[in-house]
Structure formats: C-alpha cells, structure tokens
C-alpha cells in the first residue's frame, strides 16, 4: 500500500491539496482511502469510510469520540483497582477530550489503516491529512518515542518473573505491577509498532504544501531537516494557491511575480530529488470534486524507494590490509540533513544510543552493533550531510595480531 502523508505550514491549503491528491489517485484507477480531521466540502461526515466517488473513500477523524472510547475502556479494564480505591466511575457524557487527544486519535486511525481494518477489497493508496508541519513531525516521531518509554518503564523481560512477583512484593514492601498492566503495555506496544512500521515503510512519503512566498522559506528549511532526521522522503513540494501569471491588474501582477520568483528558488533548491508542483488558486474555496480536479495533476508517483535510497549509511575507513589491525581507522556514520545549520545541531552519545537534535526536532537512535564498540571521535556538517566519526575501541575489537 502506498501512503502519502500531507502536511505543511498552516493556511496554505493543506487539507484541500490532500483531498485533491486522493481524488487524483482514485481517478488514476487506484483504490484510495483518504482520512482527515477536518471537514471537506462535498465529502461524507462519518468516522467510518464512506464512498465519495468511484475508487475513493473518506473517513473523518473524531478525536473527541476516540478519547471517550479509550478512557471508558481503560476504566473497565482497571475496574478492580478503581473499586478498591473507592473511585466513582465516569460516564461518557461527562468526558471532555484533553489536549493531546487529537494526536492519539490520528495514530489510532493510522493503525486501523495499517492493519487493514478498513480495506475489505484492499487499498492501493492511503492519503492522510496531517496537522500543520511542526505538530505533524511530532506526531510522526511519537510511536518510536512511546515504545522507547514503554521498554524503559515496563521491560518485557520482567514478565518472565511474574510468578515471583508476590514474593518480591513482600520482600520489597511495595506492591508489584499487576499482570493487566504488562498486558496493556504489550498491547499498546503492538499497536504503536504497526503505526511505526507504516511510517517507516519504504512506500510511505510526505507531501509538503506551502504558499509560495517569504513566510514559508524558513519553515520549509527547518522542516526539510526535521523530515530527514526521521528518515522520511518528501515526494513533492506543492505550491498552494498559485495566482495566475501575466495579470493585467498591477496589484495582482505584483503578487504573482513574487510567487514566481519563490517558485524558481524552490525548483533550484529542491530539485532534482523532489519535484515542485503547483495547485492553482481558484478565486474561491473549493466546493466539491470538480473544483478539486481543477487544482492540477497531484496524483502520487509510483516510485518506491529501494535499498539505494537508504537515508543513512556507514563509510568504513579502516585499513583494508588483512595483515593490519582491524581497529585502525574510523567508521563514519553519514546522515543527510538538508537545510540544517551547524548552530542548530546537537549530538550526544549515551550508552548504546545517539541523541540527535536539529533545531526543534529530536531523535534518539539506537546504534548498530559495530558502532556500539566504538567511541565518538568527532562530527562535521558538510554539504548538508552530518558525518559522525566513530573510532573502534581497541578493548572491544578483536585484533589480527
């Protein structure tokens, strides 16, 4: 299944471009599912997939409904503990969603799509309307972060000792975690793993939508580095609300000229790896399928990244002489971070993990086995590629002499 995640700076017509992308895919003969938290004129309003037109189905994400369902289900699973505490049960009618529920509702929707809950006849293309850029990148990083927290707080290996928990609880003087807690953690980890697999799949890409102009420049530069940090490929940069060129109106012509200058700059900066597409300004908000079709050709490409598209790679500069010492030289871990600046980068080695920061974006990466036996000896950002040098630790690398 091809997945297209659509995001961009707020106010650029992100939801409209996402809907037009889904429609273009369906009209290209692909079975398409489109999900969004925002209403789309002319589309159904239900939370379950409903047919919009031939080959296109749409489902709206309702974060309030998802929050109530999750909290009531948790209340039922923990009813024994809550009863001992004398807690009063909450009714669905009195629940109001809390901040952060929108992100979890989106992850829940991605999981259902990834596991095929909505694909009776199969789905060729999944188009997801994500929140604005900064929030979208945080959501895409969330499954990996939450799984890491679960592994640290409730290690799976502790489950093997569940028969000893009553004894350990007596010795420690504190109650041991209940089995239902471990089971809930394992269930949540499996759900997050399905979402993470969808995000990291080679056929998943991000489509950026921005209105051409100075205001979008800095946001796109920072986002480009943030997406690369997460290992996500951008399949297209869509310029939204592009004004008609060669207008006789001086005021409109001035705005169009500014957009054209920005588009030329984007084409030079993003090409050839990322095409720049244009979505025309209709003079009014799209009101239905016919208007969406007028925005331009936004059908997703069918290119699927292969092994050659691995975003990170390792350069081995150790001696190739069989009679030499395998610990000589260095291993260089290369991370493309286009748009990143040296003053925005932070890199910390902690145990078997590398903590990377690029501006407002963070990622914790577990090192490969070979790099764990090395020490970080330096790093440099050159031509948009961060090169981290690892020197093999002689005490951990076998010597040939």
C-alpha positions in Angstrom: 0.0 0.0 0.0 1.3 3.4 -1.0 0.9 6.0 1.8 1.1 9.8 1.3 1.3 12.0 4.4 0.3 15.6 3.6 1.4 18.5 5.8 2.7 22.0 5.6 2.6 25.4 7.2 -0.8 26.5 8.4 -3.1 28.4 6.0 -1.5 27.0 2.8 -4.5 24.8 1.8 -3.1 21.6 3.2 -6.4 19.8 3.5 -7.5 20.9 0.1 -4.3 19.5 -1.5 -4.7 16.3 0.4 -8.2 15.8 -0.8 -7.2 16.7 -4.4 -4.3 14.2 -4.2 -6.7 11.4 -3.1 -9.1 12.3 -5.9 -6.3 12.3 -8.5 -5.2 8.9 -7.3 -8.7 7.5 -7.5 -9.2 8.8 -11.0 -5.9 7.2 -12.0 -7.6 3.8 -11.2 -6.2 3.3 -7.7 -8.3 2.3 -4.8 -7.8 5.2 -2.4 -8.6 5.9 1.2 -8.5 9.5 2.5 -8.5 10.4 6.2 -8.6 13.8 7.7 -9.6 15.5 11.0 -11.0 18.5 9.0 -14.3 18.6 7.1 -14.0 18.6 3.3 -16.9 20.2 1.3 -18.8 17.6 -0.6 -17.4 14.7 1.4 -19.2 12.5 3.9 -19.1 13.4 7.6 -18.9 9.9 9.2 -15.9 8.4 11.1 -16.2 5.2 9.1 -15.0 5.1 5.5 -17.7 6.1 3.1 -17.6 6.2 -0.7 -17.1 9.7 -2.2 -16.8 8.6 -5.8 -15.6 5.6 -7.8 -12.4 4.3 -6.1 -12.3 7.0 -3.4 -13.4 6.5 0.2 -13.2 9.1 3.0 -13.2 8.9 6.9 -13.1 11.7 9.3 -11.0 11.5 12.4 -13.1 12.4 15.5 -10.7 12.9 18.4 -13.5 13.5 20.9 -15.2 10.2 20.2 -11.8 8.3 20.3 -10.9 9.9 23.7 -14.2 8.9 25.3 -13.9 5.3 23.9 -10.3 4.9 25.1 -10.9 6.3 28.6 -14.1 4.2 29.2 -12.3 1.1 28.0 -9.4 1.8 30.4 -11.9 2.4 33.2 -13.4 -1.0 32.5 -10.0 -2.8 32.5 -8.9 -1.1 35.7 -12.3 -1.6 37.5 -10.8 -3.9 40.1 -8.2 -1.4 41.2 -10.6 1.6 41.0 -13.1 -0.3 43.1 -10.5 -0.9 45.9 -9.8 2.8 45.8 -13.5 3.7 46.1 -13.4 5.6 42.8 -16.6 6.8 41.2 -17.0 5.7 37.6 -17.1 8.4 34.9 -19.9 8.4 32.3 -19.2 9.1 28.6 -21.5 12.1 28.6 -19.3 14.0 31.2 -16.0 13.4 29.4 -14.3 16.2 27.5 -11.2 15.5 25.5 -7.9 16.7 26.8 -5.0 18.3 25.0 -3.1 15.7 23.0 -6.1 13.5 22.2 -6.0 14.7 18.6 -2.6 13.2 18.1 -3.6 9.8 19.6 -6.7 9.7 17.5 -4.6 10.2 14.4 -2.3 7.3 15.5 -5.3 5.1 16.1 -6.6 5.9 12.6 -3.2 5.1 11.1 -3.1 1.8 13.0 -6.5 0.8 11.7 -5.5 1.6 8.1 -2.2 -0.2 8.5 -3.8 -3.4 9.8 -6.4 -3.4 7.1 -9.5 -2.8 9.3 -11.0 -0.6 6.5 -9.8 -2.5 3.5 -12.3 -5.2 2.6 -11.3 -5.0 -1.0 -7.8 -3.7 -0.5 -6.4 -0.2 -0.6 -3.8 0.9 -3.1 -3.2 4.4 -1.8 -3.7 5.9 1.7 -3.7 9.7 1.8 -3.5 11.2 5.3 -4.2 14.8 6.0 -1.8 15.6 8.9 -1.8 18.6 11.2 0.4 21.6 10.4 4.1 21.0 10.0 5.6 21.2 13.5 2.8 19.2 15.0 2.9 16.7 12.2 6.6 15.9 12.7 6.0 15.5 16.4 3.1 13.0 15.7 5.2 11.0 13.3 8.0 10.7 15.9 5.6 9.7 18.6 5.3 5.9 18.1 9.0 5.4 18.4 9.3 7.6 21.4 6.3 6.0 23.2 7.7 2.5 22.5 11.0 3.5 24.0 9.3 4.8 27.1 7.3 1.5 27.5 10.5 -0.5 27.2 12.2 1.6 29.9 9.3 1.7 32.3 7.9 -1.8 31.8 10.7 -4.0 30.5 9.4 -7.1 28.7 12.0 -9.4 30.4 10.3 -8.6 33.7 7.3 -10.5 32.6 9.3 -13.8 32.9 9.4 -13.3 36.6 5.7 -12.8 37.1 5.4 -16.0 39.2 7.8 -14.4 41.7 6.0 -11.1 41.9 4.1 -11.9 45.1 7.3 -12.9 46.9 9.2 -9.9 45.5 6.4 -7.6 46.6 6.7 -9.0 50.2 10.4 -8.6 50.2 10.3 -5.1 48.8 7.4 -4.0 50.9 5.6 -2.4 47.8 3.0 -3.9 45.5 4.3 -5.3 42.2 2.7 -4.2 39.0 -0.4 -6.1 38.1 -0.4 -8.5 35.2 -3.0 -6.5 33.4 -0.6 -3.5 33.3 2.0 -5.6 31.5 -0.6 -7.0 29.1 -1.9 -3.4 28.4 1.6 -2.3 27.8 2.3 -5.2 25.4 -1.0 -4.5 23.6 -0.2 -0.8 23.2 3.4 -1.6 22.1 2.0 -3.8 19.3 -0.4 -1.1 18.2 2.4 1.5 18.1 4.7 -0.9 16.3 2.1 -1.2 13.5 1.9 2.6 13.1 5.7 2.9 13.2 6.0 0.2 10.5 3.6 2.2 8.3 5.5 5.5 8.8 8.9 3.8 8.2 7.8 1.8 5.2 9.7 2.4 2.0 6.4 3.3 0.2 5.5 6.0 2.6 6.3 9.6 1.7 5.5 13.1 2.9 3.9 15.7 0.7 4.6 19.3 1.7 2.1 22.1 1.0 3.2 25.7 1.2 2.1 29.0 -0.3 5.0 30.5 -2.2 6.4 33.5 -0.5 9.0 34.7 2.0 6.9 33.5 5.0 7.3 29.8 4.1 11.0 29.8 3.4 12.3 29.4 7.0 9.6 26.9 7.9 10.4 24.7 4.9 14.1 24.8 5.5 13.7 23.7 9.1 11.1 21.0 8.2 13.3 19.6 5.5 16.0 18.8 8.1 13.4 17.5 10.5 12.0 15.1 8.0 15.4 13.9 7.0 16.2 13.3 10.7 13.2 11.0 10.9 14.3 9.2 7.6 11.2 10.4 5.7 11.2 11.1 2.0 9.4 14.0 0.5 7.7 13.0 -2.8 6.7 16.6 -3.8 6.6 20.2 -2.6 3.2 21.5 -3.6 2.9 25.3 -4.0 -0.7 26.1 -2.9 -2.9 28.9 -4.1 -0.7 29.9 -7.1 -2.0 33.0 -8.7 -2.4 33.3 -12.5 0.6 34.8 -14.2 0.6 37.8 -16.6 -2.4 39.5 -15.0 -3.3 43.0 -16.3 -4.1 44.1 -12.7 -0.9 45.7 -11.3 -1.6 44.7 -7.7 -2.3 41.0 -8.7 0.6 41.0 -11.1 3.0 42.1 -8.3 1.9 39.2 -6.1 2.1 36.7 -8.9 5.6 37.9 -9.7 6.6 37.4 -6.1 5.2 33.9 -6.2 7.0 33.1 -9.4 10.3 34.2 -8.0 9.8 32.0 -5.0 8.8 29.0 -7.2 12.0 29.4 -9.2 14.0 29.4 -6.0 12.2 26.3 -4.7 12.8 24.5 -8.0 16.5 25.1 -7.8 16.7 24.2 -4.1 14.6 21.1 -4.0 15.2 19.6 -7.5 16.1 17.1 -8.8 15.3 14.8 -5.9 11.9 16.5 -5.0 9.6 17.9 -7.7 7.8 21.2 -7.2 4.1 21.1 -8.2 1.6 23.8 -8.4 -2.0 24.0 -7.1 -3.9 26.8 -8.8 -5.7 29.5 -6.9 -9.4 29.1 -7.9 -10.5 32.5 -6.7 -12.7 30.8 -4.1 -12.5 27.9 -1.7 -13.1 24.5 -3.4 -16.7 23.5 -3.1 -16.7 19.9 -4.5 -15.0 17.3 -6.6 -15.0 19.4 -9.8 -13.1 22.2 -8.0 -10.6 19.8 -6.6 -9.9 18.4 -10.1 -9.1 22.0 -11.3 -6.1 22.3 -8.9 -3.8 20.4 -11.2 -2.2 17.0 -11.5 -1.5 15.9 -7.9 -1.6 12.1 -8.3 1.2 10.5 -6.2 4.1 8.9 -8.1 4.5 5.2 -8.0 8.2 5.2 -7.1 9.1 3.0 -4.2 12.4 3.6 -2.5 14.8 0.6 -2.6 18.0 -0.2 -0.8 19.8 2.5 -2.7 17.5 5.0 -1.1 18.7 4.2 2.5 18.8 7.6 4.0 21.7 6.8 6.4 24.9 4.9 5.6 28.3 4.0 7.1 31.6 4.6 5.4 34.4 2.3 6.6 37.8 3.9 6.5 39.6 1.2 8.4 42.6 -0.5 6.9 41.8 -3.0 4.2 45.1 -4.8 4.7 44.4 -8.3 6.0 47.6 -8.2 8.0 46.7 -4.8 9.5 44.8 -4.0 12.7 41.0 -4.1 12.4 40.8 -1.3 15.0 42.8 1.1 12.8 40.9 4.0 11.1 37.4 5.1 11.7 33.8 4.4 10.8 31.8 7.4 9.6 28.1 7.4 10.0 26.5 9.7 7.4 23.2 11.3 7.9 21.8 13.6 5.2 20.2 16.7 6.8 19.5 19.1 4.0 18.7 22.6 5.3 20.3 22.0 8.7 22.7 24.6 10.2 25.7 23.9 12.4 24.5 26.1 15.2 21.2 24.1 15.3 22.9 20.7 15.7 23.4 18.8 19.0 24.8 15.3 19.3 25.2 13.3 22.5 26.3 9.7 22.9 24.7 7.9 25.8 25.4 4.2 26.1 24.1 2.4 23.0 22.1 5.4 21.8 22.8 8.6 20.0 20.7 11.7 20.9 20.3 13.9 17.8 18.8 17.4 17.8 18.2 19.6 14.7 16.6 22.8 15.7 13.3 22.0 17.3 13.4 18.3 16.3 14.8 15.5 18.3 15.5 11.8 17.7 17.1 9.0 19.8 18.7 6.4 17.6 20.0 3.0 18.8 23.4 2.4 17.4 24.2 -0.7 15.2 26.2 -3.4 16.9 29.5 -2.4 15.2 29.2 1.2 16.3 28.5 0.3 19.9 32.1 -1.0 20.1 33.4 2.5 19.1 33.8 5.9 20.7 32.6 9.1 19.0 35.7 10.9 17.9 34.1 13.9 16.1 31.4 15.1 13.8 31.0 17.6 11.0 28.2 19.0 8.8 29.4 19.3 5.2 27.2 19.9 2.1 24.0 19.0 4.1 25.4 15.7 5.4 26.2 15.1 9.0 29.2 12.8 9.3 29.8 11.3 12.8 33.2 9.7 13.2 33.4 6.5 15.3 36.8 5.2 16.4 36.9 1.4 17.2 37.6 0.8 20.9 40.7 -1.5 20.9 39.4 -3.3 24.0 36.2 -4.3 22.2 37.6 -5.0 18.7 39.4 -8.3 18.0 43.0 -7.8 16.8 44.5 -9.8 14.0 48.0 -9.8 15.5 
